[in-house]
Amino acid sequence: MKRATFYHAGCAVCRAAENELVRAMDRSQVSVEIVHLGKQKDRIDEAVKAGVESVPALVIDGNVFHINFGASINNVRLAMGPSEKDQEEVVAGMRAGWGIR
Amino acid sequence: MKRATFYHAGCAVCRAAENELVRAMDRSQVSVEIVHLGKQKDRIDEAVKAGVESVPALVIDGNVFHINFGASINNVRLAMGPSEKDQEEVVAGMRAGWGIR
């Protein structure tokens, strides 16, 4: 069984790809996971690591297929704002710089 | 039954898309025709009319999905050389210009 992950950000281009292309995949051959990076920003790094440069993208057994162009992964990341880890690091840096414990 | 046409030009990017993505489509939902524009240059105009700008591309019920980027459709057309119709027009134009019957 092949494994596929469809990364998207809820955009119109993403929805069209999901509705027409991803829904037409043979689920007896491929197990498809759908990941909305706008709602699961902790999965953005995983997508980048897999080679995803823009959404929508379908990763099938490690091969990345960018389908049309909705948004760059960097813009998805920017739109999501800093992660909690990033926020904590910024606050820790400010505390350290200002001598606050 | 949905109808899909996969346009490609035999390039490595095209073959990956065909092997991983097109082969994983559910043929009970979608009837897929595979068109090698390098061998069927008379189908290039049809692909352009459908909205195909680059190959590989999958057109599902009129919706165009460009999958990664192998080559622009213009480069496919250039690589194929002029069609027989174009060749005939060029020869007819030369004959007319030079007064040859």
N, CA and C atoms of all chains as a GROMACS GRO file, in nm:
protein
  606
    1MET      N    1   0.085  -0.121   0.000
    1MET     CA    2   0.000   0.000   0.000
    1MET      C    3   0.088   0.125   0.000
    2LYS      N    4   0.066   0.210  -0.101
    2LYS     CA    5   0.140   0.336  -0.105
    2LYS      C    6   0.082   0.432   0.000
    3ARG      N    7   0.170   0.525   0.043
    3ARG     CA    8   0.121   0.626   0.138
    3ARG      C    9   0.133   0.763   0.076
    4ALA      N   10   0.026   0.840   0.084
    4ALA     CA   11   0.028   0.976   0.028
    4ALA      C   12  -0.017   1.075   0.133
    5THR      N   13   0.042   1.194   0.128
    5THR     CA   14  -0.002   1.304   0.214
    5THR      C   15  -0.032   1.423   0.125
    6PHE      N   16  -0.152   1.476   0.137
    6PHE     CA   17  -0.191   1.594   0.061
    6PHE      C   18  -0.182   1.714   0.155
    7TYR      N   19  -0.087   1.803   0.126
    7TYR     CA   20  -0.070   1.923   0.207
    7TYR      C   21  -0.140   2.039   0.138
    8HIS      N   22  -0.222   2.111   0.212
    8HIS     CA   23  -0.291   2.226   0.154
    8HIS      C   24  -0.310   2.334   0.260
    9ALA      N   25  -0.367   2.446   0.216
    9ALA     CA   26  -0.387   2.556   0.310
    9ALA      C   27  -0.528   2.613   0.299
   10GLY      N   28  -0.618   2.532   0.248
   10GLY     CA   29  -0.758   2.575   0.241
   10GLY      C   30  -0.790   2.672   0.128
   11CYS      N   31  -0.690   2.701   0.044
   11CYS     CA   32  -0.712   2.798  -0.065
   11CYS      C   33  -0.799   2.737  -0.175
   12ALA      N   34  -0.848   2.823  -0.265
   12ALA     CA   35  -0.936   2.777  -0.374
   12ALA      C   36  -0.863   2.676  -0.464
   13VAL      N   37  -0.737   2.705  -0.494
   13VAL     CA   38  -0.657   2.614  -0.578
   13VAL      C   39  -0.642   2.479  -0.507
   14CYS      N   40  -0.623   2.486  -0.374
   14CYS     CA   41  -0.610   2.364  -0.293
   14CYS      C   42  -0.739   2.282  -0.296
   15ARG      N   43  -0.851   2.351  -0.281
   15ARG     CA   44  -0.980   2.281  -0.277
   15ARG      C   45  -1.008   2.212  -0.410
   16ALA      N   46  -0.977   2.280  -0.520
   16ALA     CA   47  -0.999   2.220  -0.652
   16ALA      C   48  -0.916   2.093  -0.666
   17ALA      N   49  -0.790   2.100  -0.624
   17ALA     CA   50  -0.701   1.983  -0.634
   17ALA      C   51  -0.754   1.869  -0.547
   18GLU      N   52  -0.802   1.903  -0.428
   18GLU     CA   53  -0.854   1.800  -0.338
   18GLU      C   54  -0.980   1.737  -0.398
   19ASN      N   55  -1.072   1.822  -0.444
   19ASN     CA   56  -1.200   1.771  -0.493
   19ASN      C   57  -1.187   1.687  -0.620
   20GLU      N   58  -1.102   1.732  -0.711
   20GLU     CA   59  -1.096   1.665  -0.841
   20GLU      C   60  -0.990   1.554  -0.845
   21LEU      N   61  -0.874   1.584  -0.788
   21LEU     CA   62  -0.761   1.493  -0.807
   21LEU      C   63  -0.745   1.395  -0.690
   22VAL      N   64  -0.742   1.449  -0.570
   22VAL     CA   65  -0.718   1.361  -0.454
   22VAL      C   66  -0.835   1.266  -0.433
   23ARG      N   67  -0.958   1.316  -0.454
   23ARG     CA   68  -1.076   1.229  -0.438
   23ARG      C   69  -1.082   1.119  -0.542
   24ALA      N   70  -1.011   1.139  -0.654
   24ALA     CA   71  -1.015   1.039  -0.762
   24ALA      C   72  -0.906   0.934  -0.746
   25MET      N   73  -0.834   0.939  -0.632
   25MET     CA   74  -0.728   0.841  -0.614
   25MET      C   75  -0.785   0.708  -0.564
   26ASP      N   76  -0.718   0.603  -0.603
   26ASP     CA   77  -0.763   0.469  -0.570
   26ASP      C   78  -0.720   0.434  -0.428
   27ARG      N   79  -0.816   0.439  -0.336
   27ARG     CA   80  -0.783   0.417  -0.195
   27ARG      C   81  -0.746   0.272  -0.164
   28SER      N   82  -0.766   0.183  -0.260
   28SER     CA   83  -0.722   0.045  -0.238
   28SER      C   84  -0.571   0.031  -0.267
   29GLN      N   85  -0.517   0.132  -0.341
   29GLN     CA   86  -0.373   0.134  -0.374
   29GLN      C   87  -0.297   0.226  -0.282
   30VAL      N   88  -0.365   0.337  -0.244
   30VAL     CA   89  -0.297   0.446  -0.173
   30VAL      C   90  -0.378   0.488  -0.050
   31SER      N   91  -0.308   0.499   0.062
   31SER     CA   92  -0.371   0.553   0.181
   31SER      C   93  -0.337   0.702   0.185
   32VAL      N   94  -0.440   0.787   0.178
   32VAL     CA   95  -0.419   0.931   0.166
   32VAL      C   96  -0.453   1.004   0.295
   33GLU      N   97  -0.356   1.082   0.344
   33GLU     CA   98  -0.382   1.168   0.460
   33GLU      C   99  -0.391   1.312   0.410
   34ILE      N  100  -0.493   1.384   0.455
   34ILE     CA  101  -0.509   1.523   0.413
   34ILE      C  102  -0.470   1.614   0.530
   35VAL      N  103  -0.372   1.701   0.505
   35VAL     CA  104  -0.320   1.788   0.612
   35VAL      C  105  -0.341   1.934   0.574
   36HIS      N  106  -0.421   2.004   0.653
   36HIS     CA  107  -0.446   2.148   0.635
   36HIS      C  108  -0.341   2.222   0.717
   37LEU      N  109  -0.240   2.273   0.647
   37LEU     CA  110  -0.128   2.338   0.717
   37LEU      C  111  -0.171   2.466   0.787
   38GLY      N  112  -0.284   2.522   0.746
   38GLY     CA  113  -0.336   2.642   0.814
   38GLY      C  114  -0.390   2.608   0.952
   39LYS      N  115  -0.429   2.482   0.968
   39LYS     CA  116  -0.484   2.439   1.098
   39LYS      C  117  -0.384   2.355   1.176
   40GLN      N  118  -0.284   2.300   1.103
   40GLN     CA  119  -0.184   2.215   1.169
   40GLN      C  120  -0.044   2.270   1.141
   41LYS      N  121  -0.015   2.386   1.200
   41LYS     CA  122   0.113   2.450   1.166
   41LYS      C  123   0.232   2.372   1.218
   42ASP      N  124   0.209   2.280   1.310
   42ASP     CA  125   0.318   2.194   1.358
   42ASP      C  126   0.359   2.092   1.250
   43ARG      N  127   0.285   2.084   1.141
   43ARG     CA  128   0.321   1.992   1.033
   43ARG      C  129   0.398   2.063   0.920
   44ILE      N  130   0.413   2.197   0.931
   44ILE     CA  131   0.481   2.273   0.823
   44ILE      C  132   0.625   2.224   0.806
   45ASP      N  133   0.697   2.207   0.916
   45ASP     CA  134   0.837   2.163   0.906
   45ASP      C  135   0.848   2.026   0.837
   46GLU      N  136   0.755   1.938   0.870
   46GLU     CA  137   0.752   1.804   0.808
   46GLU      C  138   0.732   1.816   0.657
   47ALA      N  139   0.643   1.907   0.616
   47ALA     CA  140   0.617   1.927   0.473
   47ALA      C  141   0.743   1.980   0.403
   48VAL      N  142   0.808   2.078   0.465
   48VAL     CA  143   0.930   2.135   0.407
   48VAL      C  144   1.037   2.026   0.394
   49LYS      N  145   1.050   1.945   0.499
   49LYS     CA  146   1.149   1.837   0.499
   49LYS      C  147   1.121   1.738   0.386
   50ALA      N  148   0.994   1.718   0.354
   50ALA     CA  149   0.957   1.625   0.247
   50ALA      C  150   0.982   1.686   0.109
   51GLY      N  151   1.011   1.819   0.105
   51GLY     CA  152   1.039   1.883  -0.024
   51GLY      C  153   0.927   1.970  -0.077
   52VAL      N  154   0.825   1.992   0.007
   52VAL     CA  155   0.711   2.074  -0.037
   52VAL      C  156   0.751   2.221  -0.040
   53GLU      N  157   0.737   2.285  -0.156
   53GLU     CA  158   0.773   2.426  -0.171
   53GLU      C  159   0.650   2.514  -0.182
   54SER      N  160   0.539   2.455  -0.224
   54SER     CA  161   0.414   2.530  -0.235
   54SER      C  162   0.298   2.435  -0.212
   55VAL      N  163   0.182   2.494  -0.184
   55VAL     CA  164   0.061   2.412  -0.169
   55VAL      C  165  -0.036   2.450  -0.279
   56PRO      N  166  -0.119   2.359  -0.324
   56PRO     CA  167  -0.132   2.222  -0.278
   56PRO      C  168  -0.019   2.133  -0.331
   57ALA      N  169   0.016   2.032  -0.250
   57ALA     CA  170   0.118   1.936  -0.291
   57ALA      C  171   0.078   1.798  -0.240
   58LEU      N  172   0.110   1.700  -0.321
   58LEU     CA  173   0.080   1.562  -0.285
   58LEU      C  174   0.213   1.487  -0.277
   59VAL      N  175   0.242   1.429  -0.162
   59VAL     CA  176   0.366   1.352  -0.147
   59VAL      C  177   0.327   1.204  -0.149
   60ILE      N  178   0.373   1.133  -0.250
   60ILE     CA  179   0.341   0.990  -0.263
   60ILE      C  180   0.470   0.912  -0.246
   61ASP      N  181   0.478   0.834  -0.140
   61ASP     CA  182   0.597   0.753  -0.112
   61ASP      C  183   0.726   0.834  -0.129
   62GLY      N  184   0.726   0.956  -0.075
   62GLY     CA  185   0.847   1.039  -0.077
   62GLY      C  186   0.865   1.125  -0.200
   63ASN      N  187   0.783   1.104  -0.304
   63ASN     CA  188   0.791   1.187  -0.424
   63ASN      C  189   0.693   1.303  -0.413
   64VAL      N  190   0.744   1.425  -0.434
   64VAL     CA  191   0.659   1.543  -0.416
   64VAL      C  192   0.600   1.586  -0.550
   65PHE      N  193   0.469   1.604  -0.554
   65PHE     CA  194   0.401   1.656  -0.673
   65PHE      C  195   0.330   1.785  -0.634
   66HIS      N  196   0.386   1.897  -0.682
   66HIS     CA  197   0.320   2.026  -0.662
   66HIS      C  198   0.211   2.037  -0.767
   67ILE      N  199   0.091   2.068  -0.724
   67ILE     CA  200  -0.023   2.071  -0.816
   67ILE      C  201  -0.072   2.215  -0.830
   68ASN      N  202  -0.050   2.273  -0.947
   68ASN     CA  203  -0.078   2.416  -0.967
   68ASN      C  204  -0.008   2.496  -0.857
   69PHE      N  205  -0.053   2.617  -0.832
   69PHE     CA  206   0.015   2.698  -0.730
   69PHE      C  207  -0.088   2.776  -0.650
   70GLY      N  208  -0.099   2.743  -0.522
   70GLY     CA  209  -0.190   2.817  -0.434
   70GLY      C  210  -0.113   2.921  -0.355
   71ALA      N  211  -0.010   2.875  -0.284
   71ALA     CA  212   0.072   2.964  -0.201
   71ALA      C  213   0.205   2.896  -0.175
   72SER      N  214   0.310   2.978  -0.155
   72SER     CA  215   0.439   2.920  -0.119
   72SER      C  216   0.432   2.875   0.026
   73ILE      N  217   0.515   2.776   0.059
   73ILE     CA  218   0.514   2.724   0.196
   73ILE      C  219   0.561   2.834   0.293
   74ASN      N  220   0.649   2.922   0.247
   74ASN     CA  221   0.693   3.032   0.333
   74ASN      C  222   0.579   3.128   0.366
   75ASN      N  223   0.494   3.153   0.266
   75ASN     CA  224   0.380   3.241   0.293
   75ASN      C  225   0.278   3.175   0.385
   76VAL      N  226   0.265   3.043   0.373
   76VAL     CA  227   0.176   2.972   0.465
   76VAL      C  228   0.231   2.987   0.607
   77ARG      N  229   0.363   2.971   0.620
   77ARG     CA  230   0.426   2.982   0.751
   77ARG      C  231   0.408   3.124   0.808
   78LEU      N  232   0.431   3.224   0.724
   78LEU     CA  233   0.416   3.363   0.769
   78LEU      C  234   0.272   3.392   0.811
   79ALA      N  235   0.178   3.340   0.732
   79ALA     CA  236   0.037   3.366   0.761
   79ALA      C  237  -0.006   3.303   0.893
   80MET      N  238   0.064   3.194   0.930
   80MET     CA  239   0.029   3.123   1.054
   80MET      C  240   0.085   3.191   1.177
   81GLY      N  241   0.181   3.283   1.159
   81GLY     CA  242   0.245   3.347   1.273
   81GLY      C  243   0.346   3.256   1.336
   82PRO      N  244   0.421   3.307   1.435
   82PRO     CA  245   0.525   3.225   1.499
   82PRO      C  246   0.465   3.108   1.577
   83SER      N  247   0.540   2.999   1.580
   83SER     CA  248   0.496   2.882   1.657
   83SER      C  249   0.511   2.913   1.805
   84GLU      N  250   0.451   2.830   1.889
   84GLU     CA  251   0.462   2.852   2.035
   84GLU      C  252   0.607   2.845   2.079
   85LYS      N  253   0.684   2.755   2.015
   85LYS     CA  254   0.825   2.741   2.049
   85LYS      C  255   0.899   2.870   2.016
   86ASP      N  256   0.868   2.926   1.896
   86ASP     CA  257   0.932   3.052   1.855
   86ASP      C  258   0.893   3.163   1.954
   87GLN      N  259   0.767   3.168   1.991
   87GLN     CA  260   0.720   3.271   2.084
   87GLN      C  261   0.795   3.261   2.216
   88GLU      N  262   0.810   3.139   2.266
   88GLU     CA  263   0.881   3.117   2.393
   88GLU      C  264   1.026   3.162   2.382
   89GLU      N  265   1.088   3.134   2.266
   89GLU     CA  266   1.229   3.174   2.247
   89GLU      C  267   1.242   3.325   2.244
   90VAL      N  268   1.147   3.392   2.179
   90VAL     CA  269   1.150   3.539   2.172
   90VAL      C  270   1.138   3.597   2.313
   91VAL      N  271   1.041   3.544   2.388
   91VAL     CA  272   1.019   3.594   2.525
   91VAL      C  273   1.143   3.566   2.611
   92ALA      N  274   1.200   3.446   2.597
   92ALA     CA  275   1.319   3.410   2.676
   92ALA      C  276   1.434   3.505   2.642
   93GLY      N  277   1.448   3.538   2.512
   93GLY     CA  278   1.553   3.629   2.467
   93GLY      C  279   1.535   3.768   2.527
   94MET      N  280   1.411   3.815   2.530
   94MET     CA  281   1.382   3.948   2.585
   94MET      C  282   1.412   3.950   2.736
   95ARG      N  283   1.368   3.845   2.804
   95ARG     CA  284   1.392   3.834   2.949
   95ARG      C  285   1.543   3.840   2.978
   96ALA      N  286   1.618   3.762   2.898
   96ALA     CA  287   1.762   3.753   2.918
   96ALA      C  288   1.826   3.891   2.892
   97GLY      N  289   1.785   3.954   2.782
   97GLY     CA  290   1.842   4.084   2.743
   97GLY      C  291   1.813   4.192   2.846
   98TRP      N  292   1.694   4.187   2.903
   98TRP     CA  293   1.654   4.290   2.998
   98TRP      C  294   1.682   4.251   3.143
   99GLY      N  295   1.742   4.136   3.162
   99GLY     CA  296   1.773   4.092   3.299
   99GLY      C  297   1.652   4.056   3.383
  100ILE      N  298   1.542   4.017   3.314
  100ILE     CA  299   1.421   3.977   3.388
  100ILE      C  300   1.425   3.825   3.406
  101ARG      N  301   1.390   3.777   3.527
  101ARG     CA  302   1.389   3.631   3.546
  101ARG      C  303   1.249   3.574   3.527
  102MET      N  304  -1.904   0.880  -1.468
  102MET     CA  305  -1.760   0.857  -1.486
  102MET      C  306  -1.691   0.988  -1.525
  103LYS      N  307  -1.589   1.026  -1.448
  103LYS     CA  308  -1.511   1.144  -1.485
  103LYS      C  309  -1.418   1.108  -1.600
  104ARG      N  310  -1.380   1.210  -1.676
  104ARG     CA  311  -1.284   1.188  -1.785
  104ARG      C  312  -1.158   1.269  -1.757
  105ALA      N  313  -1.044   1.204  -1.768
  105ALA     CA  314  -0.918   1.274  -1.746
  105ALA      C  315  -0.824   1.250  -1.863
  106THR      N  316  -0.745   1.353  -1.894
  106THR     CA  317  -0.641   1.339  -1.996
  106THR      C  318  -0.509   1.382  -1.934
  107PHE      N  319  -0.411   1.293  -1.942
  107PHE     CA  320  -0.277   1.324  -1.889
  107PHE      C  321  -0.189   1.358  -2.009
  108TYR      N  322  -0.148   1.486  -2.017
  108TYR     CA  323  -0.060   1.530  -2.125
  108TYR      C  324   0.083   1.530  -2.075
  109HIS      N  325   0.172   1.469  -2.152
  109HIS     CA  326   0.312   1.469  -2.112
  109HIS      C  327   0.400   1.472  -2.236
  110ALA      N  328   0.532   1.478  -2.212
  110ALA     CA  329   0.624   1.484  -2.326
  110ALA      C  330   0.739   1.385  -2.308
  111GLY      N  331   0.716   1.284  -2.224
  111GLY     CA  332   0.816   1.180  -2.207
  111GLY      C  333   0.933   1.216  -2.117
  112CYS      N  334   0.928   1.337  -2.057
  112CYS     CA  335   1.038   1.383  -1.971
  112CYS      C  336   1.039   1.308  -1.838
  113ALA      N  337   1.149   1.319  -1.764
  113ALA     CA  338   1.162   1.248  -1.636
  113ALA      C  339   1.054   1.292  -1.537
  114VAL      N  340   1.028   1.422  -1.534
  114VAL     CA  341   0.924   1.476  -1.444
  114VAL      C  342   0.788   1.418  -1.484
  115CYS      N  343   0.768   1.407  -1.615
  115CYS     CA  344   0.643   1.350  -1.667
  115CYS      C  345   0.627   1.204  -1.626
  116ARG      N  346   0.736   1.129  -1.641
  116ARG     CA  347   0.729   0.985  -1.610
  116ARG      C  348   0.701   0.962  -1.462
  117ALA      N  349   0.763   1.044  -1.375
  117ALA     CA  350   0.739   1.030  -1.230
  117ALA      C  351   0.592   1.056  -1.199
  118ALA      N  352   0.537   1.160  -1.261
  118ALA     CA  353   0.395   1.193  -1.236
  118ALA      C  354   0.305   1.081  -1.287
  119GLU      N  355   0.340   1.025  -1.403
  119GLU     CA  356   0.258   0.916  -1.457
  119GLU      C  357   0.267   0.792  -1.367
  120ASN      N  358   0.390   0.757  -1.329
  120ASN     CA  359   0.409   0.635  -1.251
  120ASN      C  360   0.348   0.641  -1.112
  121GLU      N  361   0.364   0.755  -1.047
  121GLU     CA  362   0.320   0.764  -0.907
  121GLU      C  363   0.176   0.813  -0.893
  122LEU      N  364   0.143   0.914  -0.970
  122LEU     CA  365   0.015   0.981  -0.948
  122LEU      C  366  -0.095   0.928  -1.040
  123VAL      N  367  -0.067   0.925  -1.169
  123VAL     CA  368  -0.172   0.883  -1.263
  123VAL      C  369  -0.207   0.736  -1.243
  124ARG      N  370  -0.105   0.655  -1.218
  124ARG     CA  371  -0.132   0.511  -1.195
  124ARG      C  372  -0.211   0.485  -1.069
  125ALA      N  373  -0.208   0.582  -0.976
  125ALA     CA  374  -0.279   0.564  -0.849
  125ALA      C  375  -0.422   0.615  -0.854
  126MET      N  376  -0.466   0.653  -0.974
  126MET     CA  377  -0.604   0.702  -0.985
  126MET      C  378  -0.702   0.585  -0.994
  127ASP      N  379  -0.821   0.611  -0.943
  127ASP     CA  380  -0.924   0.509  -0.937
  127ASP      C  381  -0.994   0.499  -1.073
  128ARG      N  382  -0.962   0.395  -1.148
  128ARG     CA  383  -1.016   0.383  -1.284
  128ARG      C  384  -1.165   0.350  -1.284
  129SER      N  385  -1.222   0.319  -1.167
  129SER     CA  386  -1.366   0.296  -1.163
  129SER      C  387  -1.440   0.430  -1.154
  130GLN      N  388  -1.365   0.535  -1.114
  130GLN     CA  389  -1.422   0.671  -1.104
  130GLN      C  390  -1.387   0.754  -1.226
  131VAL      N  391  -1.265   0.732  -1.277
  131VAL     CA  392  -1.210   0.818  -1.381
  131VAL      C  393  -1.155   0.737  -1.498
  132SER      N  394  -1.193   0.775  -1.616
  132SER     CA  395  -1.135   0.714  -1.736
  132SER      C  396  -1.018   0.804  -1.778
  133VAL      N  397  -0.897   0.748  -1.777
  133VAL     CA  398  -0.778   0.829  -1.802
  133VAL      C  399  -0.717   0.798  -1.939
  134GLU      N  400  -0.698   0.903  -2.018
  134GLU     CA  401  -0.628   0.888  -2.146
  134GLU      C  402  -0.490   0.951  -2.130
  135ILE      N  403  -0.387   0.880  -2.175
  135ILE     CA  404  -0.250   0.931  -2.165
  135ILE      C  405  -0.204   0.976  -2.303
  136VAL      N  406  -0.167   1.104  -2.315
  136VAL     CA  407  -0.128   1.160  -2.444
  136VAL      C  408   0.016   1.209  -2.439
  137HIS      N  409   0.101   1.148  -2.520
  137HIS     CA  410   0.242   1.189  -2.531
  137HIS      C  411   0.250   1.293  -2.643
  138LEU      N  412   0.260   1.420  -2.604
  138LEU     CA  413   0.257   1.529  -2.703
  138LEU      C  414   0.378   1.526  -2.796
  139GLY      N  415   0.486   1.459  -2.751
  139GLY     CA  416   0.603   1.445  -2.836
  139GLY      C  417   0.576   1.350  -2.953
  140LYS      N  418   0.479   1.260  -2.934
  140LYS     CA  419   0.445   1.165  -3.040
  140LYS      C  420   0.315   1.201  -3.110
  141GLN      N  421   0.234   1.283  -3.042
  141GLN     CA  422   0.105   1.321  -3.100
  141GLN      C  423   0.096   1.473  -3.104
  142LYS      N  424   0.177   1.532  -3.194
  142LYS     CA  425   0.182   1.678  -3.193
  142LYS      C  426   0.052   1.741  -3.243
  143ASP      N  427  -0.032   1.660  -3.308
  143ASP     CA  428  -0.163   1.712  -3.349
  143ASP      C  429  -0.256   1.733  -3.230
  144ARG      N  430  -0.213   1.688  -3.110
  144ARG     CA  431  -0.296   1.710  -2.991
  144ARG      C  432  -0.250   1.832  -2.911
  145ILE      N  433  -0.141   1.898  -2.954
  145ILE     CA  434  -0.088   2.012  -2.878
  145ILE      C  435  -0.192   2.125  -2.870
  146ASP      N  436  -0.255   2.157  -2.984
  146ASP     CA  437  -0.356   2.264  -2.984
  146ASP      C  438  -0.471   2.234  -2.887
  147GLU      N  439  -0.511   2.109  -2.885
  147GLU     CA  440  -0.619   2.067  -2.795
  147GLU      C  441  -0.578   2.090  -2.649
  148ALA      N  442  -0.450   2.057  -2.617
  148ALA     CA  443  -0.401   2.076  -2.481
  148ALA      C  444  -0.400   2.224  -2.445
  149VAL      N  445  -0.352   2.308  -2.537
  149VAL     CA  446  -0.348   2.453  -2.513
  149VAL      C  447  -0.489   2.505  -2.491
  150LYS      N  448  -0.582   2.460  -2.574
  150LYS     CA  449  -0.722   2.504  -2.564
  150LYS      C  450  -0.782   2.465  -2.428
  151ALA      N  451  -0.738   2.352  -2.374
  151ALA     CA  452  -0.787   2.306  -2.244
  151ALA      C  453  -0.724   2.385  -2.128
  152GLY      N  454  -0.620   2.465  -2.161
  152GLY     CA  455  -0.558   2.547  -2.056
  152GLY      C  456  -0.422   2.495  -2.010
  153VAL      N  457  -0.370   2.394  -2.079
  153VAL     CA  458  -0.240   2.337  -2.040
  153VAL      C  459  -0.128   2.434  -2.077
  154GLU      N  460  -0.049   2.474  -1.979
  154GLU     CA  461   0.063   2.567  -2.002
  154GLU      C  462   0.198   2.496  -1.994
  155SER      N  463   0.200   2.385  -1.923
  155SER     CA  464   0.324   2.308  -1.912
  155SER      C  465   0.288   2.162  -1.894
  156VAL      N  466   0.387   2.077  -1.918
  156VAL     CA  467   0.366   1.934  -1.895
  156VAL      C  468   0.460   1.888  -1.783
  157PRO      N  469   0.424   1.786  -1.708
  157PRO     CA  470   0.301   1.709  -1.719
  157PRO      C  471   0.180   1.785  -1.664
  158ALA      N  472   0.064   1.757  -1.724
  158ALA     CA  473  -0.060   1.817  -1.676
  158ALA      C  474  -0.172   1.714  -1.687
  159LEU      N  475  -0.260   1.722  -1.592
  159LEU     CA  476  -0.375   1.631  -1.590
  159LEU      C  477  -0.501   1.716  -1.598
  160VAL      N  478  -0.582   1.692  -1.699
  160VAL     CA  479  -0.707   1.766  -1.714
  160VAL      C  480  -0.820   1.673  -1.673
  161ILE      N  481  -0.889   1.709  -1.564
  161ILE     CA  482  -0.999   1.626  -1.515
  161ILE      C  483  -1.130   1.704  -1.533
  162ASP      N  484  -1.217   1.652  -1.617
  162ASP     CA  485  -1.346   1.718  -1.644
  162ASP      C  486  -1.328   1.869  -1.666
  163GLY      N  487  -1.228   1.906  -1.746
  163GLY     CA  488  -1.209   2.048  -1.781
  163GLY      C  489  -1.122   2.126  -1.685
  164ASN      N  490  -1.090   2.069  -1.568
  164ASN     CA  491  -1.002   2.140  -1.473
  164ASN      C  492  -0.858   2.097  -1.497
  165VAL      N  493  -0.770   2.195  -1.512
  165VAL     CA  494  -0.630   2.165  -1.543
  165VAL      C  495  -0.546   2.162  -1.417
  166PHE      N  496  -0.472   2.055  -1.398
  166PHE     CA  497  -0.378   2.044  -1.287
  166PHE      C  498  -0.238   2.026  -1.343
  167HIS      N  499  -0.156   2.130  -1.330
  167HIS     CA  500  -0.017   2.121  -1.371
  167HIS      C  501   0.057   2.053  -1.256
  168ILE      N  502   0.132   1.949  -1.288
  168ILE     CA  503   0.198   1.870  -1.183
  168ILE      C  504   0.348   1.890  -1.195
  169ASN      N  505   0.407   1.960  -1.099
  169ASN     CA  506   0.547   2.000  -1.108
  169ASN      C  507   0.571   2.067  -1.244
  170PHE      N  508   0.694   2.073  -1.289
  170PHE     CA  509   0.721   2.141  -1.416
  170PHE      C  510   0.824   2.062  -1.496
  171GLY      N  511   0.782   2.009  -1.609
  171GLY     CA  512   0.876   1.939  -1.697
  171GLY      C  513   0.922   2.030  -1.808
  172ALA      N  514   0.826   2.085  -1.882
  172ALA     CA  515   0.856   2.174  -1.995
  172ALA      C  516   0.732   2.258  -2.023
  173SER      N  517   0.754   2.378  -2.076
  173SER     CA  518   0.640   2.461  -2.116
  173SER      C  519   0.582   2.402  -2.243
  174ILE      N  520   0.454   2.427  -2.264
  174ILE     CA  521   0.389   2.374  -2.384
  174ILE      C  522   0.451   2.437  -2.510
  175ASN      N  523   0.497   2.561  -2.498
  175ASN     CA  524   0.560   2.625  -2.614
  175ASN      C  525   0.690   2.555  -2.650
  176ASN      N  526   0.767   2.515  -2.549
  176ASN     CA  527   0.891   2.442  -2.578
  176ASN      C  528   0.863   2.304  -2.636
  177VAL      N  529   0.755   2.241  -2.592
  177VAL     CA  530   0.718   2.112  -2.651
  177VAL      C  531   0.686   2.134  -2.798
  178ARG      N  532   0.610   2.241  -2.827
  178ARG     CA  533   0.572   2.270  -2.964
  178ARG      C  534   0.697   2.297  -3.051
  179LEU      N  535   0.790   2.379  -2.994
  179LEU     CA  536   0.913   2.411  -3.068
  179LEU      C  537   0.995   2.285  -3.094
  180ALA      N  538   1.004   2.199  -2.992
  180ALA     CA  539   1.084   2.078  -3.005
  180ALA      C  540   1.028   1.985  -3.112
  181MET      N  541   0.896   1.993  -3.132
  181MET     CA  542   0.830   1.905  -3.228
  181MET      C  543   0.848   1.953  -3.372
  182GLY      N  544   0.887   2.080  -3.388
  182GLY     CA  545   0.898   2.135  -3.524
  182GLY      C  546   0.760   2.170  -3.576
  183PRO      N  547   0.754   2.232  -3.694
  183PRO     CA  548   0.625   2.273  -3.749
  183PRO      C  549   0.538   2.153  -3.786
  184SER      N  550   0.407   2.171  -3.773
  184SER     CA  551   0.313   2.065  -3.811
  184SER      C  552   0.310   2.054  -3.963
  185GLU      N  553   0.253   1.945  -4.015
  185GLU     CA  554   0.243   1.930  -4.162
  185GLU      C  555   0.163   2.045  -4.222
  186LYS      N  556   0.060   2.089  -4.149
  186LYS     CA  557  -0.024   2.199  -4.198
  186LYS      C  558   0.061   2.326  -4.208
  187ASP      N  559   0.143   2.351  -4.102
  187ASP     CA  560   0.230   2.469  -4.104
  187ASP      C  561   0.330   2.459  -4.220
  188GLN      N  562   0.387   2.340  -4.237
  188GLN     CA  563   0.485   2.320  -4.345
  188GLN      C  564   0.421   2.351  -4.481
  189GLU      N  565   0.297   2.300  -4.499
  189GLU     CA  566   0.225   2.324  -4.625
  189GLU      C  567   0.201   2.472  -4.646
  190GLU      N  568   0.166   2.543  -4.536
  190GLU     CA  569   0.139   2.687  -4.548
  190GLU      C  570   0.266   2.764  -4.585
  191VAL      N  571   0.378   2.723  -4.523
  191VAL     CA  572   0.506   2.790  -4.553
  191VAL      C  573   0.541   2.769  -4.700
  192VAL      N  574   0.527   2.644  -4.748
  192VAL     CA  575   0.560   2.613  -4.887
  192VAL      C  576   0.466   2.691  -4.980
  193ALA      N  577   0.335   2.695  -4.947
  193ALA     CA  578   0.237   2.766  -5.030
  193ALA      C  579   0.273   2.915  -5.035
  194GLY      N  580   0.315   2.970  -4.919
  194GLY     CA  581   0.352   3.112  -4.913
  194GLY      C  582   0.474   3.140  -5.001
  195MET      N  583   0.572   3.050  -4.996
  195MET     CA  584   0.693   3.067  -5.076
  195MET      C  585   0.660   3.060  -5.225
  196ARG      N  586   0.576   2.960  -5.260
  196ARG     CA  587   0.536   2.944  -5.402
  196ARG      C  588   0.468   3.072  -5.450
  197ALA      N  589   0.374   3.125  -5.367
  197ALA     CA  590   0.300   3.244  -5.406
  197ALA      C  591   0.396   3.363  -5.423
  198GLY      N  592   0.486   3.379  -5.326
  198GLY     CA  593   0.579   3.492  -5.327
  198GLY      C  594   0.674   3.486  -5.447
  199TRP      N  595   0.713   3.366  -5.482
  199TRP     CA  596   0.810   3.351  -5.592
  199TRP      C  597   0.742   3.327  -5.727
  200GLY      N  598   0.611   3.326  -5.724
  200GLY     CA  599   0.538   3.306  -5.850
  200GLY      C  600   0.548   3.165  -5.905
  201ILE      N  601   0.575   3.068  -5.816
  201ILE     CA  602   0.584   2.928  -5.859
  201ILE      C  603   0.446   2.863  -5.843
  202ARG      N  604   0.403   2.788  -5.938
  202ARG     CA  605   0.273   2.720  -5.924
  202ARG      C  606   0.291   2.580  -5.870
   0.00000   0.00000   0.00000
